[in-house]
Amino acid sequence: MPHPHPWPLVAAVTLLAALAAPPFAAAAAADPPAPVPTSASGRTHGPYQLPVDGDPAVLRAFERPPEPWAAGHRGVDLRAPDGSTVVAPAAGTVAFAGVVAGRGVVTVAHDDGLRSSFEPVDAAAAVGARVAAGQAIGTVAAGGSHCAPAACVHWGVRRGEEYLDPMALVGGGPIVLLPPG
């Protein structure tokens, strides 16, 4: 009797390896939609804009943790002077405005299902308030910055429980090539 061909076994092992791969490839594919034309500053992407004026320096970039429970930096720190205005990066509803661990936090639940959180921020919008993209939601709290000696605002974005790179929403994140279709 002839020996069976090994290709079915190779195909099965390859499929199992692909299914066991880390979910980061799928998460990257699920990140924001393909770019749309940008503004003159080049810092808009779809309905999102930077939450502070100008073209602020990124003092600390997003660092996706290797595992959901591991260390990482689940947002970006943008240089922003104490008292500067923080705006909603996209339309949505204020879901939280209060103090967490001694810092003012404002969270906006966006219409596309993403949630943006900012700290340290003195809230100017109440929970439940509907906000438009670019509408003031608060000001950078004096002396509350974890970027000392510089002042900054931390911007975190989540889809469900997954943290995303906020700069990818405004055209400043990594470029991810996706398969066709």
RAJOBEL-V28538 format. One record per helix or strand of 2 or more residues. SS is the DSSP state (~ for helix, > for strand). FROM is the first residue (numbers start at 1). LEN is the number of residues. If there is no record, write none. Layout:
BEGIN
ss: (SS/SS)
from: (FROM/FROM)
len: (LEN/LEN)
END
This chain:
BEGIN
ss: (~/~/>/>/>/>/>/>/>/>/>/>/>/~)
from: (7/24/58/76/85/92/103/114/121/130/136/152/162/166)
len: (14/7/3/4/3/9/8/6/3/2/5/8/3/4)
END
